[in-house]
Amino acid sequence: MAGDSSLPGLIFRRKDENGKPKGYSFIALAEMLDINIAIFRDGIRRMIAKEKISVDKDGVISILNWDKYQSEYQRQKPYREGYKNRSNQSNALEGELSSPSTSSSSSILFSFSSLKWEGITKEKKEVWAAAYPACDIDLCLSQMAAWLEANPKKVKKNYRQFIVNWLSKEQQRGGMTKKGREVGNRPAGNMLPEFMKDAAAEHDRLKKAGKI
């Protein structure tokens, strides 16, 4: 995500009217990555402690020593591409010799024939409802289905991320109710867990030390 960002080395949801990055909630990131929220938070704690990342008051994640990691990435790129080509050839051969595999039970799909979602469980809806309290989840899913039906050529590779991105934008716009708008207008920092209250101070310390 940091590599695809408009600001390399930063993971954030959007920029505000002043061009300042605003981060994702941890629940949203965990859902996008299909990781248990407790495991995700523990990983964040560990990476902050080891000065791998920092998180500011707006929830923006900075990858420390980004340029160093990118230099190593470019150095190893030819070797990875060679391995990837060999792996693809092997997988293609295995595919010809084996029966078609079924998709993971945790995957989310959209059927263009029935215009219905597949793989969305009650538990997933509860996670989304907690992460995006301003959104009516069922209504948003219906709106997404209508949009996909009207744009059949825009098939998504990752419907889980498509849904989370949609809900995130709807939350930021204020959702469907007055109460939702009040929640949606809160800064991203308010959605950070309790243990992250000191993260902004740590972020500032690392910035002053020239590590960001």
Steps between C-alpha positions, in 0.01 A plus 500: 500500500785739579655426161177587316443816702509846341744581781751210498559345840168619645179301546194725513138513387472845345614862516290770663417837343847626599677204343581339836486118503233332714546138603282190504353364820678185618177304465479602135861403430459164675189429293671602174790267578269225633684491834350460846489846662677381818786351295518816289523728805767278656700520176470881501624512860801284416595699189476830690715359782764386249485836318384340177200734473344800669135608522403866533193649671299473176567128464751540214756218503857590399745229395831598659818472289278473190779597258725227642230236453432618145869480407512141622173427318643623169821301553309175548233567235671307213536191720138517615371538145700197389358296787149626425523390136616153601226481762232604250613232256486240777154614614370489143617140465344405833176663390484285189555184702261577787129568528385862525532633853213653687522854629572564867200496729610842628503664156237753397359487149231679302277306262417702189234244406300518824627849598564371850798491733654167596714425804387793715433363848321652796838532674645705213201735511550545874867591445406754233223645714747554785761655270253722313221592746362771269422245228194285446691188394214325317406817313862561399533142375188551289644823360825321416305224323312760296827673408662171395193405295525836320876455447538132402843553345643618831540155652694522825792276594443559869137560597587510870718805442241651264238479776730644766602790274134575422402497869799715591396767248137484612609534864707805414206660318295458816295189430121493497395667827574810707661280761702337227620835372619592849697175517624529143639848557720396788874495420652160425708519818188447710462157344843386623508247787585603855862386482570741210453817706877542533571406138480860377765611749723210397442593135612858569810377683603281207432785258728732695765228503487488121370144483185595309 
